[in-house]
Amino acid sequence: MSRKYKFHNASGLYFVSFATVYWIDVFTRQIYFDVLAESVSYCRKEKGMEMYAYCFMPSHLHFIFRSSQEQPMELLRDFKRYTSNKVVESILNNPQESRKEWLLWMFERAAKKQSNVTKYQFWQHHNQPIELWSPAVIKQKIDYIHNNPVESGFVTNPIDWKYSSARNFQDDHTVLEIDNTGFL
């Protein structure tokens, strides 16, 4: 993690973004999105993750979250470790994955550049946490998250992106449950 971005307030509300190595578009198949959704659900239920907004893009994620156990760094570390292992396993076991060899080669290549990674590196190491300090800043980050698929040209309306809390804000909780943003 860079020196600039740190979790300074363990009980704070944070906006985080993190991407796959080389910004590879890994999340192009339902099975890989499912790993992310199931992992967030698990973290909410078992690890004290409070999720207020999210967007899963093909190469990166955005969250607004808080750790009720006041361990945001550890929570994201565990989430990233688990999802990286699970997505790589899903790639290995997916007979429909036409990019399997190339993806694994890229993850191996990224791992060789890091002294603390053994076989594959899936996520870039930084999370870029930004503590959110006011309702105006929170709203700005939620809008940024929800408009990310629109800005990328995938959809014309934020609620049309399946893997975004923009749908939750319209009472559609079919992909993920999120926590109430009643503090706005």
CNS distance restraints for C-alpha pairs under 8 A (distance, minus, plus):
assign (resid   1 and name CA) (resid   5 and name CA) 6.88 0.50 0.50
assign (resid   1 and name CA) (resid   6 and name CA) 7.56 0.50 0.50
assign (resid   1 and name CA) (resid 125 and name CA) 6.03 0.50 0.50
assign (resid   1 and name CA) (resid 126 and name CA) 4.29 0.50 0.50
assign (resid   1 and name CA) (resid 127 and name CA) 6.76 0.50 0.50
assign (resid   1 and name CA) (resid 128 and name CA) 7.47 0.50 0.50
assign (resid   2 and name CA) (resid   6 and name CA) 7.66 0.50 0.50
assign (resid   2 and name CA) (resid 126 and name CA) 6.52 0.50 0.50
assign (resid   2 and name CA) (resid 128 and name CA) 7.70 0.50 0.50
assign (resid   5 and name CA) (resid 127 and name CA) 7.79 0.50 0.50
assign (resid   5 and name CA) (resid 128 and name CA) 5.19 0.50 0.50
assign (resid   5 and name CA) (resid 129 and name CA) 5.70 0.50 0.50
assign (resid   5 and name CA) (resid 130 and name CA) 7.01 0.50 0.50
assign (resid   6 and name CA) (resid 128 and name CA) 7.39 0.50 0.50
assign (resid   6 and name CA) (resid 129 and name CA) 6.17 0.50 0.50
assign (resid   6 and name CA) (resid 130 and name CA) 7.84 0.50 0.50
assign (resid   7 and name CA) (resid  72 and name CA) 7.03 0.50 0.50
assign (resid   7 and name CA) (resid  73 and name CA) 6.61 0.50 0.50
assign (resid   7 and name CA) (resid 129 and name CA) 6.41 0.50 0.50
assign (resid   7 and name CA) (resid 130 and name CA) 7.85 0.50 0.50
assign (resid   7 and name CA) (resid 131 and name CA) 7.58 0.50 0.50
assign (resid   9 and name CA) (resid 131 and name CA) 7.81 0.50 0.50
assign (resid  10 and name CA) (resid  67 and name CA) 7.42 0.50 0.50
assign (resid  10 and name CA) (resid  70 and name CA) 4.61 0.50 0.50
assign (resid  10 and name CA) (resid  71 and name CA) 5.87 0.50 0.50
assign (resid  10 and name CA) (resid  72 and name CA) 6.26 0.50 0.50
assign (resid  11 and name CA) (resid  66 and name CA) 6.74 0.50 0.50
assign (resid  11 and name CA) (resid  67 and name CA) 6.45 0.50 0.50
assign (resid  11 and name CA) (resid  68 and name CA) 6.91 0.50 0.50
assign (resid  11 and name CA) (resid  69 and name CA) 7.84 0.50 0.50
assign (resid  11 and name CA) (resid  70 and name CA) 4.92 0.50 0.50
assign (resid  11 and name CA) (resid  71 and name CA) 7.76 0.50 0.50
assign (resid  11 and name CA) (resid  72 and name CA) 7.90 0.50 0.50
assign (resid  12 and name CA) (resid  66 and name CA) 6.18 0.50 0.50
assign (resid  12 and name CA) (resid  67 and name CA) 7.82 0.50 0.50
assign (resid  12 and name CA) (resid 131 and name CA) 6.38 0.50 0.50
assign (resid  12 and name CA) (resid 132 and name CA) 7.46 0.50 0.50
assign (resid  13 and name CA) (resid  64 and name CA) 6.96 0.50 0.50
assign (resid  13 and name CA) (resid  65 and name CA) 5.77 0.50 0.50
assign (resid  13 and name CA) (resid  66 and name CA) 4.82 0.50 0.50
assign (resid  13 and name CA) (resid 131 and name CA) 5.78 0.50 0.50
assign (resid  13 and name CA) (resid 132 and name CA) 5.60 0.50 0.50
assign (resid  13 and name CA) (resid 133 and name CA) 7.72 0.50 0.50
assign (resid  14 and name CA) (resid  63 and name CA) 7.79 0.50 0.50
assign (resid  14 and name CA) (resid  64 and name CA) 5.44 0.50 0.50
assign (resid  14 and name CA) (resid  65 and name CA) 5.47 0.50 0.50
assign (resid  14 and name CA) (resid  66 and name CA) 6.26 0.50 0.50
assign (resid  14 and name CA) (resid 129 and name CA) 5.99 0.50 0.50
assign (resid  14 and name CA) (resid 130 and name CA) 5.42 0.50 0.50
assign (resid  14 and name CA) (resid 131 and name CA) 4.46 0.50 0.50
assign (resid  14 and name CA) (resid 132 and name CA) 5.59 0.50 0.50
assign (resid  15 and name CA) (resid  62 and name CA) 7.22 0.50 0.50
assign (resid  15 and name CA) (resid  63 and name CA) 5.66 0.50 0.50
assign (resid  15 and name CA) (resid  64 and name CA) 4.45 0.50 0.50
assign (resid  15 and name CA) (resid  65 and name CA) 6.68 0.50 0.50
assign (resid  15 and name CA) (resid 129 and name CA) 5.68 0.50 0.50
assign (resid  15 and name CA) (resid 130 and name CA) 5.16 0.50 0.50
assign (resid  15 and name CA) (resid 131 and name CA) 6.40 0.50 0.50
assign (resid  15 and name CA) (resid 132 and name CA) 6.82 0.50 0.50
assign (resid  15 and name CA) (resid 141 and name CA) 7.17 0.50 0.50
assign (resid  16 and name CA) (resid  62 and name CA) 5.71 0.50 0.50
assign (resid  16 and name CA) (resid  63 and name CA) 5.36 0.50 0.50
assign (resid  16 and name CA) (resid  64 and name CA) 6.51 0.50 0.50
assign (resid  16 and name CA) (resid 127 and name CA) 5.70 0.50 0.50
assign (resid  16 and name CA) (resid 128 and name CA) 5.60 0.50 0.50
assign (resid  16 and name CA) (resid 129 and name CA) 4.59 0.50 0.50
assign (resid  16 and name CA) (resid 130 and name CA) 6.43 0.50 0.50
assign (resid  17 and name CA) (resid  60 and name CA) 7.05 0.50 0.50
assign (resid  17 and name CA) (resid  61 and name CA) 5.55 0.50 0.50
assign (resid  17 and name CA) (resid  62 and name CA) 4.51 0.50 0.50
assign (resid  17 and name CA) (resid  63 and name CA) 6.58 0.50 0.50
assign (resid  17 and name CA) (resid 127 and name CA) 5.50 0.50 0.50
assign (resid  17 and name CA) (resid 128 and name CA) 6.06 0.50 0.50
assign (resid  17 and name CA) (resid 129 and name CA) 7.28 0.50 0.50
assign (resid  18 and name CA) (resid  60 and name CA) 5.58 0.50 0.50
assign (resid  18 and name CA) (resid  61 and name CA) 5.62 0.50 0.50
assign (resid  18 and name CA) (resid  62 and name CA) 6.91 0.50 0.50
assign (resid  18 and name CA) (resid 123 and name CA) 7.24 0.50 0.50
assign (resid  18 and name CA) (resid 124 and name CA) 6.78 0.50 0.50
assign (resid  18 and name CA) (resid 126 and name CA) 6.61 0.50 0.50
assign (resid  18 and name CA) (resid 127 and name CA) 5.00 0.50 0.50
assign (resid  18 and name CA) (resid 128 and name CA) 7.25 0.50 0.50
assign (resid  19 and name CA) (resid  23 and name CA) 5.97 0.50 0.50
assign (resid  19 and name CA) (resid  59 and name CA) 5.72 0.50 0.50
assign (resid  19 and name CA) (resid  60 and name CA) 3.97 0.50 0.50
assign (resid  19 and name CA) (resid  61 and name CA) 6.43 0.50 0.50
assign (resid  19 and name CA) (resid 123 and name CA) 5.83 0.50 0.50
assign (resid  19 and name CA) (resid 124 and name CA) 5.77 0.50 0.50
assign (resid  20 and name CA) (resid  24 and name CA) 5.86 0.50 0.50
assign (resid  20 and name CA) (resid  25 and name CA) 7.78 0.50 0.50
assign (resid  20 and name CA) (resid  26 and name CA) 7.62 0.50 0.50
assign (resid  20 and name CA) (resid  59 and name CA) 5.60 0.50 0.50
assign (resid  20 and name CA) (resid  60 and name CA) 6.08 0.50 0.50
assign (resid  20 and name CA) (resid 122 and name CA) 5.66 0.50 0.50
assign (resid  20 and name CA) (resid 123 and name CA) 4.27 0.50 0.50
assign (resid  20 and name CA) (resid 124 and name CA) 5.58 0.50 0.50
assign (resid  21 and name CA) (resid 107 and name CA) 7.19 0.50 0.50
assign (resid  21 and name CA) (resid 110 and name CA) 6.83 0.50 0.50
assign (resid  21 and name CA) (resid 121 and name CA) 7.12 0.50 0.50
assign (resid  21 and name CA) (resid 122 and name CA) 5.74 0.50 0.50
assign (resid  21 and name CA) (resid 123 and name CA) 5.28 0.50 0.50
assign (resid  21 and name CA) (resid 124 and name CA) 5.02 0.50 0.50
assign (resid  22 and name CA) (resid 124 and name CA) 7.98 0.50 0.50
assign (resid  23 and name CA) (resid  59 and name CA) 5.26 0.50 0.50
assign (resid  23 and name CA) (resid  60 and name CA) 7.24 0.50 0.50
assign (resid  24 and name CA) (resid  58 and name CA) 7.74 0.50 0.50
assign (resid  24 and name CA) (resid  59 and name CA) 5.40 0.50 0.50
assign (resid  25 and name CA) (resid  58 and name CA) 4.65 0.50 0.50
assign (resid  25 and name CA) (resid  59 and name CA) 4.37 0.50 0.50
assign (resid  26 and name CA) (resid  32 and name CA) 7.62 0.50 0.50
assign (resid  26 and name CA) (resid  58 and name CA) 5.80 0.50 0.50
assign (resid  26 and name CA) (resid  59 and name CA) 5.91 0.50 0.50
assign (resid  27 and name CA) (resid  32 and name CA) 5.64 0.50 0.50
assign (resid  27 and name CA) (resid  33 and name CA) 5.99 0.50 0.50
assign (resid  27 and name CA) (resid  57 and name CA) 6.90 0.50 0.50
assign (resid  27 and name CA) (resid  58 and name CA) 4.32 0.50 0.50
assign (resid  27 and name CA) (resid  59 and name CA) 6.38 0.50 0.50
assign (resid  28 and name CA) (resid  32 and name CA) 7.35 0.50 0.50
assign (resid  28 and name CA) (resid  33 and name CA) 7.78 0.50 0.50
assign (resid  28 and name CA) (resid  58 and name CA) 5.88 0.50 0.50
assign (resid  29 and name CA) (resid  33 and name CA) 6.68 0.50 0.50
assign (resid  30 and name CA) (resid  34 and name CA) 6.09 0.50 0.50
assign (resid  31 and name CA) (resid  35 and name CA) 6.57 0.50 0.50
assign (resid  31 and name CA) (resid  90 and name CA) 7.39 0.50 0.50
assign (resid  32 and name CA) (resid  36 and name CA) 6.80 0.50 0.50
assign (resid  32 and name CA) (resid  87 and name CA) 6.00 0.50 0.50
assign (resid  32 and name CA) (resid  90 and name CA) 7.15 0.50 0.50
assign (resid  33 and name CA) (resid  37 and name CA) 6.32 0.50 0.50
assign (resid  33 and name CA) (resid  56 and name CA) 7.62 0.50 0.50
assign (resid  33 and name CA) (resid 163 and name CA) 7.91 0.50 0.50
assign (resid  34 and name CA) (resid  38 and name CA) 5.92 0.50 0.50
assign (resid  35 and name CA) (resid  39 and name CA) 6.01 0.50 0.50
assign (resid  35 and name CA) (resid  83 and name CA) 6.64 0.50 0.50
assign (resid  35 and name CA) (resid  86 and name CA) 6.89 0.50 0.50
assign (resid  35 and name CA) (resid  87 and name CA) 6.66 0.50 0.50
assign (resid  36 and name CA) (resid  40 and name CA) 6.21 0.50 0.50
assign (resid  36 and name CA) (resid  83 and name CA) 6.61 0.50 0.50
assign (resid  37 and name CA) (resid  41 and name CA) 6.21 0.50 0.50
assign (resid  37 and name CA) (resid 175 and name CA) 6.96 0.50 0.50
assign (resid  37 and name CA) (resid 176 and name CA) 6.37 0.50 0.50
assign (resid  38 and name CA) (resid  42 and name CA) 6.11 0.50 0.50
assign (resid  39 and name CA) (resid  43 and name CA) 6.14 0.50 0.50
assign (resid  39 and name CA) (resid  79 and name CA) 6.90 0.50 0.50
assign (resid  39 and name CA) (resid  82 and name CA) 7.85 0.50 0.50
assign (resid  39 and name CA) (resid  83 and name CA) 6.92 0.50 0.50
assign (resid  40 and name CA) (resid  44 and name CA) 6.10 0.50 0.50
assign (resid  40 and name CA) (resid  49 and name CA) 7.94 0.50 0.50
assign (resid  40 and name CA) (resid  79 and name CA) 7.76 0.50 0.50
assign (resid  40 and name CA) (resid 176 and name CA) 7.95 0.50 0.50
assign (resid  41 and name CA) (resid  45 and name CA) 6.22 0.50 0.50
assign (resid  41 and name CA) (resid 176 and name CA) 6.95 0.50 0.50
assign (resid  41 and name CA) (resid 177 and name CA) 7.44 0.50 0.50
assign (resid  42 and name CA) (resid  46 and name CA) 5.75 0.50 0.50
assign (resid  42 and name CA) (resid  47 and name CA) 7.35 0.50 0.50
assign (resid  43 and name CA) (resid  47 and name CA) 4.66 0.50 0.50
assign (resid  43 and name CA) (resid  48 and name CA) 6.39 0.50 0.50
assign (resid  43 and name CA) (resid  49 and name CA) 5.46 0.50 0.50
assign (resid  43 and name CA) (resid  75 and name CA) 7.84 0.50 0.50
assign (resid  43 and name CA) (resid  79 and name CA) 7.48 0.50 0.50
assign (resid  44 and name CA) (resid  48 and name CA) 5.41 0.50 0.50
assign (resid  44 and name CA) (resid  49 and name CA) 4.36 0.50 0.50
assign (resid  44 and name CA) (resid  50 and name CA) 6.06 0.50 0.50
assign (resid  44 and name CA) (resid  51 and name CA) 7.23 0.50 0.50
assign (resid  45 and name CA) (resid  49 and name CA) 7.47 0.50 0.50
assign (resid  47 and name CA) (resid  69 and name CA) 7.61 0.50 0.50
assign (resid  47 and name CA) (resid  75 and name CA) 7.13 0.50 0.50
assign (resid  48 and name CA) (resid  67 and name CA) 5.66 0.50 0.50
assign (resid  48 and name CA) (resid  68 and name CA) 4.98 0.50 0.50
assign (resid  48 and name CA) (resid  69 and name CA) 5.83 0.50 0.50
assign (resid  49 and name CA) (resid  65 and name CA) 6.79 0.50 0.50
assign (resid  49 and name CA) (resid  66 and name CA) 6.05 0.50 0.50
assign (resid  49 and name CA) (resid  67 and name CA) 4.95 0.50 0.50
assign (resid  49 and name CA) (resid  68 and name CA) 6.32 0.50 0.50
assign (resid  49 and name CA) (resid  75 and name CA) 7.47 0.50 0.50
assign (resid  50 and name CA) (resid  65 and name CA) 5.35 0.50 0.50
assign (resid  50 and name CA) (resid  66 and name CA) 5.04 0.50 0.50
assign (resid  50 and name CA) (resid  67 and name CA) 6.09 0.50 0.50
assign (resid  50 and name CA) (resid  68 and name CA) 6.77 0.50 0.50
assign (resid  50 and name CA) (resid 178 and name CA) 7.49 0.50 0.50
assign (resid  50 and name CA) (resid 179 and name CA) 6.09 0.50 0.50
assign (resid  51 and name CA) (resid  63 and name CA) 7.17 0.50 0.50
assign (resid  51 and name CA) (resid  64 and name CA) 6.16 0.50 0.50
assign (resid  51 and name CA) (resid  65 and name CA) 4.54 0.50 0.50
assign (resid  51 and name CA) (resid  66 and name CA) 6.77 0.50 0.50
assign (resid  51 and name CA) (resid 178 and name CA) 5.24 0.50 0.50
assign (resid  51 and name CA) (resid 179 and name CA) 5.52 0.50 0.50
assign (resid  52 and name CA) (resid  63 and name CA) 7.50 0.50 0.50
assign (resid  52 and name CA) (resid  64 and name CA) 5.38 0.50 0.50
assign (resid  52 and name CA) (resid  65 and name CA) 5.69 0.50 0.50
assign (resid  52 and name CA) (resid 165 and name CA) 7.99 0.50 0.50
assign (resid  52 and name CA) (resid 178 and name CA) 5.51 0.50 0.50
assign (resid  52 and name CA) (resid 179 and name CA) 5.18 0.50 0.50
assign (resid  52 and name CA) (resid 180 and name CA) 6.71 0.50 0.50
assign (resid  52 and name CA) (resid 181 and name CA) 6.24 0.50 0.50
assign (resid  53 and name CA) (resid  62 and name CA) 7.93 0.50 0.50
assign (resid  53 and name CA) (resid  63 and name CA) 5.62 0.50 0.50
assign (resid  53 and name CA) (resid  64 and name CA) 5.02 0.50 0.50
assign (resid  53 and name CA) (resid  65 and name CA) 7.24 0.50 0.50
assign (resid  53 and name CA) (resid 142 and name CA) 6.36 0.50 0.50
assign (resid  53 and name CA) (resid 145 and name CA) 7.47 0.50 0.50
assign (resid  53 and name CA) (resid 164 and name CA) 7.61 0.50 0.50
assign (resid  53 and name CA) (resid 165 and name CA) 5.30 0.50 0.50
assign (resid  53 and name CA) (resid 166 and name CA) 7.87 0.50 0.50
assign (resid  53 and name CA) (resid 178 and name CA) 6.98 0.50 0.50
assign (resid  54 and name CA) (resid  61 and name CA) 7.30 0.50 0.50
assign (resid  54 and name CA) (resid  62 and name CA) 5.33 0.50 0.50
assign (resid  54 and name CA) (resid  63 and name CA) 4.38 0.50 0.50
assign (resid  54 and name CA) (resid  64 and name CA) 6.38 0.50 0.50
assign (resid  54 and name CA) (resid 145 and name CA) 6.62 0.50 0.50
assign (resid  54 and name CA) (resid 146 and name CA) 7.78 0.50 0.50
assign (resid  54 and name CA) (resid 163 and name CA) 7.86 0.50 0.50
assign (resid  54 and name CA) (resid 164 and name CA) 5.57 0.50 0.50
assign (resid  54 and name CA) (resid 165 and name CA) 5.35 0.50 0.50
assign (resid  55 and name CA) (resid  61 and name CA) 5.74 0.50 0.50
assign (resid  55 and name CA) (resid  62 and name CA) 5.25 0.50 0.50
assign (resid  55 and name CA) (resid  63 and name CA) 6.78 0.50 0.50
assign (resid  55 and name CA) (resid 145 and name CA) 6.06 0.50 0.50
assign (resid  55 and name CA) (resid 146 and name CA) 6.78 0.50 0.50
assign (resid  55 and name CA) (resid 148 and name CA) 7.79 0.50 0.50
assign (resid  55 and name CA) (resid 163 and name CA) 5.72 0.50 0.50
assign (resid  55 and name CA) (resid 164 and name CA) 4.22 0.50 0.50
assign (resid  55 and name CA) (resid 165 and name CA) 6.47 0.50 0.50
assign (resid  56 and name CA) (resid  60 and name CA) 6.40 0.50 0.50
assign (resid  56 and name CA) (resid  61 and name CA) 4.67 0.50 0.50
assign (resid  56 and name CA) (resid  62 and name CA) 6.68 0.50 0.50
assign (resid  56 and name CA) (resid 163 and name CA) 5.42 0.50 0.50
assign (resid  56 and name CA) (resid 164 and name CA) 6.46 0.50 0.50
assign (resid  57 and name CA) (resid  61 and name CA) 5.80 0.50 0.50
assign (resid  57 and name CA) (resid 149 and name CA) 7.19 0.50 0.50
assign (resid  57 and name CA) (resid 163 and name CA) 7.66 0.50 0.50
assign (resid  62 and name CA) (resid 145 and name CA) 6.35 0.50 0.50
assign (resid  63 and name CA) (resid 145 and name CA) 7.82 0.50 0.50
assign (resid  64 and name CA) (resid 141 and name CA) 7.98 0.50 0.50
assign (resid  64 and name CA) (resid 142 and name CA) 7.66 0.50 0.50
assign (resid  66 and name CA) (resid  70 and name CA) 7.84 0.50 0.50
assign (resid  66 and name CA) (resid  72 and name CA) 6.73 0.50 0.50
assign (resid  67 and name CA) (resid  71 and name CA) 5.72 0.50 0.50
assign (resid  67 and name CA) (resid  72 and name CA) 5.13 0.50 0.50
assign (resid  67 and name CA) (resid  75 and name CA) 7.23 0.50 0.50
assign (resid  71 and name CA) (resid  75 and name CA) 6.02 0.50 0.50
assign (resid  72 and name CA) (resid  76 and name CA) 6.21 0.50 0.50
assign (resid  73 and name CA) (resid  77 and name CA) 6.06 0.50 0.50
assign (resid  74 and name CA) (resid  78 and name CA) 6.09 0.50 0.50
assign (resid  75 and name CA) (resid  79 and name CA) 6.14 0.50 0.50
assign (resid  76 and name CA) (resid  80 and name CA) 5.96 0.50 0.50
assign (resid  77 and name CA) (resid  81 and name CA) 6.07 0.50 0.50
assign (resid  78 and name CA) (resid  82 and name CA) 6.01 0.50 0.50
assign (resid  79 and name CA) (resid  83 and name CA) 6.02 0.50 0.50
assign (resid  80 and name CA) (resid  84 and name CA) 5.86 0.50 0.50
assign (resid  80 and name CA) (resid 123 and name CA) 7.04 0.50 0.50
assign (resid  81 and name CA) (resid  85 and name CA) 6.34 0.50 0.50
assign (resid  82 and name CA) (resid  86 and name CA) 6.08 0.50 0.50
assign (resid  83 and name CA) (resid  87 and name CA) 5.80 0.50 0.50
assign (resid  84 and name CA) (resid  88 and name CA) 6.09 0.50 0.50
assign (resid  84 and name CA) (resid 121 and name CA) 7.69 0.50 0.50
assign (resid  84 and name CA) (resid 122 and name CA) 5.44 0.50 0.50
assign (resid  84 and name CA) (resid 123 and name CA) 6.78 0.50 0.50
assign (resid  85 and name CA) (resid  89 and name CA) 6.10 0.50 0.50
assign (resid  86 and name CA) (resid  90 and name CA) 6.09 0.50 0.50
assign (resid  87 and name CA) (resid  91 and name CA) 6.14 0.50 0.50
assign (resid  88 and name CA) (resid  92 and name CA) 6.17 0.50 0.50
assign (resid  88 and name CA) (resid 104 and name CA) 7.75 0.50 0.50
assign (resid  88 and name CA) (resid 122 and name CA) 7.71 0.50 0.50
assign (resid  89 and name CA) (resid  93 and name CA) 6.19 0.50 0.50
assign (resid  90 and name CA) (resid  94 and name CA) 5.85 0.50 0.50
assign (resid  91 and name CA) (resid  97 and name CA) 6.57 0.50 0.50
assign (resid  91 and name CA) (resid 100 and name CA) 6.22 0.50 0.50
assign (resid  92 and name CA) (resid 100 and name CA) 6.75 0.50 0.50
assign (resid  99 and name CA) (resid 103 and name CA) 5.92 0.50 0.50
assign (resid 100 and name CA) (resid 104 and name CA) 6.16 0.50 0.50
assign (resid 101 and name CA) (resid 105 and name CA) 6.02 0.50 0.50
assign (resid 102 and name CA) (resid 106 and name CA) 6.17 0.50 0.50
assign (resid 103 and name CA) (resid 107 and name CA) 6.26 0.50 0.50
assign (resid 104 and name CA) (resid 108 and name CA) 6.09 0.50 0.50
assign (resid 104 and name CA) (resid 120 and name CA) 7.42 0.50 0.50
assign (resid 105 and name CA) (resid 109 and name CA) 6.02 0.50 0.50
assign (resid 106 and name CA) (resid 110 and name CA) 6.20 0.50 0.50
assign (resid 107 and name CA) (resid 111 and name CA) 6.20 0.50 0.50
assign (resid 107 and name CA) (resid 119 and name CA) 7.97 0.50 0.50
assign (resid 107 and name CA) (resid 120 and name CA) 4.81 0.50 0.50
assign (resid 107 and name CA) (resid 121 and name CA) 5.01 0.50 0.50
assign (resid 107 and name CA) (resid 122 and name CA) 5.74 0.50 0.50
assign (resid 108 and name CA) (resid 112 and name CA) 6.31 0.50 0.50
assign (resid 108 and name CA) (resid 119 and name CA) 5.92 0.50 0.50
assign (resid 108 and name CA) (resid 120 and name CA) 4.68 0.50 0.50
assign (resid 108 and name CA) (resid 121 and name CA) 6.53 0.50 0.50
assign (resid 109 and name CA) (resid 113 and name CA) 6.97 0.50 0.50
assign (resid 109 and name CA) (resid 120 and name CA) 7.79 0.50 0.50
assign (resid 110 and name CA) (resid 114 and name CA) 7.10 0.50 0.50
assign (resid 110 and name CA) (resid 120 and name CA) 7.11 0.50 0.50
assign (resid 110 and name CA) (resid 121 and name CA) 5.67 0.50 0.50
assign (resid 110 and name CA) (resid 122 and name CA) 7.93 0.50 0.50
assign (resid 111 and name CA) (resid 115 and name CA) 7.85 0.50 0.50
assign (resid 111 and name CA) (resid 117 and name CA) 5.36 0.50 0.50
assign (resid 111 and name CA) (resid 118 and name CA) 6.48 0.50 0.50
assign (resid 111 and name CA) (resid 119 and name CA) 6.18 0.50 0.50
assign (resid 111 and name CA) (resid 120 and name CA) 5.15 0.50 0.50
assign (resid 111 and name CA) (resid 121 and name CA) 4.71 0.50 0.50
assign (resid 112 and name CA) (resid 117 and name CA) 7.42 0.50 0.50
assign (resid 112 and name CA) (resid 118 and name CA) 7.76 0.50 0.50
assign (resid 112 and name CA) (resid 119 and name CA) 7.96 0.50 0.50
assign (resid 117 and name CA) (resid 121 and name CA) 6.47 0.50 0.50
assign (resid 132 and name CA) (resid 137 and name CA) 6.20 0.50 0.50
assign (resid 132 and name CA) (resid 138 and name CA) 5.91 0.50 0.50
assign (resid 133 and name CA) (resid 137 and name CA) 6.73 0.50 0.50
assign (resid 133 and name CA) (resid 138 and name CA) 7.45 0.50 0.50
assign (resid 134 and name CA) (resid 138 and name CA) 6.23 0.50 0.50
assign (resid 135 and name CA) (resid 139 and name CA) 6.06 0.50 0.50
assign (resid 135 and name CA) (resid 183 and name CA) 7.63 0.50 0.50
assign (resid 135 and name CA) (resid 184 and name CA) 5.40 0.50 0.50
assign (resid 136 and name CA) (resid 140 and name CA) 6.17 0.50 0.50
assign (resid 137 and name CA) (resid 141 and name CA) 6.24 0.50 0.50
assign (resid 138 and name CA) (resid 142 and name CA) 6.18 0.50 0.50
assign (resid 138 and name CA) (resid 184 and name CA) 7.76 0.50 0.50
assign (resid 139 and name CA) (resid 143 and name CA) 6.11 0.50 0.50
assign (resid 139 and name CA) (resid 184 and name CA) 7.64 0.50 0.50
assign (resid 140 and name CA) (resid 144 and name CA) 6.18 0.50 0.50
assign (resid 141 and name CA) (resid 145 and name CA) 6.10 0.50 0.50
assign (resid 142 and name CA) (resid 146 and name CA) 6.12 0.50 0.50
assign (resid 143 and name CA) (resid 147 and name CA) 5.95 0.50 0.50
assign (resid 144 and name CA) (resid 148 and name CA) 6.10 0.50 0.50
assign (resid 145 and name CA) (resid 164 and name CA) 7.96 0.50 0.50
assign (resid 146 and name CA) (resid 150 and name CA) 7.99 0.50 0.50
assign (resid 146 and name CA) (resid 158 and name CA) 5.58 0.50 0.50
assign (resid 146 and name CA) (resid 159 and name CA) 7.89 0.50 0.50
assign (resid 146 and name CA) (resid 164 and name CA) 6.49 0.50 0.50
assign (resid 146 and name CA) (resid 165 and name CA) 7.04 0.50 0.50
assign (resid 146 and name CA) (resid 166 and name CA) 5.55 0.50 0.50
assign (resid 147 and name CA) (resid 151 and name CA) 6.07 0.50 0.50
assign (resid 147 and name CA) (resid 158 and name CA) 5.67 0.50 0.50
assign (resid 148 and name CA) (resid 152 and name CA) 6.13 0.50 0.50
assign (resid 148 and name CA) (resid 158 and name CA) 7.97 0.50 0.50
assign (resid 149 and name CA) (resid 153 and name CA) 6.26 0.50 0.50
assign (resid 149 and name CA) (resid 154 and name CA) 5.38 0.50 0.50
assign (resid 149 and name CA) (resid 155 and name CA) 6.06 0.50 0.50
assign (resid 149 and name CA) (resid 158 and name CA) 6.72 0.50 0.50
assign (resid 149 and name CA) (resid 161 and name CA) 6.65 0.50 0.50
assign (resid 150 and name CA) (resid 154 and name CA) 5.89 0.50 0.50
assign (resid 150 and name CA) (resid 155 and name CA) 5.06 0.50 0.50
assign (resid 150 and name CA) (resid 156 and name CA) 5.36 0.50 0.50
assign (resid 150 and name CA) (resid 157 and name CA) 6.42 0.50 0.50
assign (resid 150 and name CA) (resid 158 and name CA) 6.16 0.50 0.50
assign (resid 154 and name CA) (resid 161 and name CA) 7.72 0.50 0.50
assign (resid 155 and name CA) (resid 160 and name CA) 6.26 0.50 0.50
assign (resid 155 and name CA) (resid 161 and name CA) 6.48 0.50 0.50
assign (resid 156 and name CA) (resid 160 and name CA) 7.53 0.50 0.50
assign (resid 157 and name CA) (resid 161 and name CA) 7.65 0.50 0.50
assign (resid 158 and name CA) (resid 164 and name CA) 7.80 0.50 0.50
assign (resid 158 and name CA) (resid 166 and name CA) 6.07 0.50 0.50
assign (resid 158 and name CA) (resid 167 and name CA) 7.90 0.50 0.50
assign (resid 159 and name CA) (resid 164 and name CA) 7.36 0.50 0.50
assign (resid 159 and name CA) (resid 166 and name CA) 5.12 0.50 0.50
assign (resid 159 and name CA) (resid 167 and name CA) 4.97 0.50 0.50
assign (resid 159 and name CA) (resid 170 and name CA) 7.80 0.50 0.50
assign (resid 160 and name CA) (resid 167 and name CA) 7.72 0.50 0.50
assign (resid 161 and name CA) (resid 166 and name CA) 7.99 0.50 0.50
assign (resid 161 and name CA) (resid 167 and name CA) 7.93 0.50 0.50
assign (resid 162 and name CA) (resid 167 and name CA) 7.39 0.50 0.50
assign (resid 162 and name CA) (resid 175 and name CA) 7.45 0.50 0.50
assign (resid 163 and name CA) (resid 175 and name CA) 6.89 0.50 0.50
assign (resid 164 and name CA) (resid 168 and name CA) 7.68 0.50 0.50
assign (resid 165 and name CA) (resid 169 and name CA) 6.32 0.50 0.50
assign (resid 165 and name CA) (resid 176 and name CA) 7.89 0.50 0.50
assign (resid 165 and name CA) (resid 178 and name CA) 7.52 0.50 0.50
assign (resid 166 and name CA) (resid 170 and name CA) 6.74 0.50 0.50
assign (resid 167 and name CA) (resid 171 and name CA) 6.55 0.50 0.50
assign (resid 167 and name CA) (resid 172 and name CA) 5.11 0.50 0.50
assign (resid 167 and name CA) (resid 173 and name CA) 7.04 0.50 0.50
assign (resid 168 and name CA) (resid 172 and name CA) 4.71 0.50 0.50
assign (resid 168 and name CA) (resid 173 and name CA) 5.21 0.50 0.50
assign (resid 168 and name CA) (resid 176 and name CA) 7.91 0.50 0.50
assign (resid 168 and name CA) (resid 177 and name CA) 7.42 0.50 0.50
assign (resid 168 and name CA) (resid 178 and name CA) 7.19 0.50 0.50
assign (resid 173 and name CA) (resid 177 and name CA) 5.42 0.50 0.50
assign (resid 173 and name CA) (resid 178 and name CA) 7.84 0.50 0.50
